[in-house]
Every structure is written in structure tokens, then in C-alpha cells.
Amino acid sequence: MGLESILKIEPGSVIWTIVTFLLIVWLIGKYGWKPILSGLKSREDSIRKDLETAKSEREKASSLLAEYQETITGAKREAADILQKAQESSAQMVEEARLKSREEAQRERDRAQAEIERATEASKLELRK
């Protein structure tokens, strides 16, 4: 008996179900729909703002990366120039030192040769006396 009464369609129940449904739809439309829509709208605006912020930050990061890479490239180029100048300067200093030592050695030889000649002349003079 209990199961049959549930499955049985009664016109009074149908009318009250329709009235209750319409009343709930009207209450939701009157009081609930606007807050739901405004909440969804604010959520949509927040997401849109976050996406725009992320896009601008990505563009800033991209430009900073390009600037840093350019700076690094410039620094590498400058370091290579400094290294090349240092090597050239070092080679020049080595060559100057080599020339200076050769000149010094030649002066020493000339001085020694002159001293030997003086000593030889002095010895010859002494032998003649």
C-alpha cells in the first residue's frame, strides 16, 4: 500500500509541486540571481585582470632578459678586448725587455772590449818601458 501511494499521481500534488517550483524560481530570480551574477562577474573581472597582469609581467621579463643578454654580450666583448690589449701589451713589454737586454749586453761587451784594449795598450806600454 505504501509504494502504490507514492507512484499514484494526484492532481493536488501536481498543482502544489508546480506552485512550489514557480515560487522557488521567482524567489531565486528576485533575491538570489543578482548576487550570483555579480559574484560571477567580479570573479571574471578578477581573472581577466590577473591575466593582463601576467601578460604585462611576462613582457617586462622578456624585455629584461633581452637587456641582460645584451649587457652580458657587451661585457664579454669588453673582456675580450681588455684581454687582447693585455696580451698585446705583454708581448710589447717582452719585446722591449728583450731589446733592452740585448742593448745592455752589447754595451757590456763593448765596455769589456774597450777595457781589454786599454789593458792591452797599457801592457804594451809597460813592456816598452
Long-range contacts (C-beta under 8 A, 24 or more apart in sequence): none
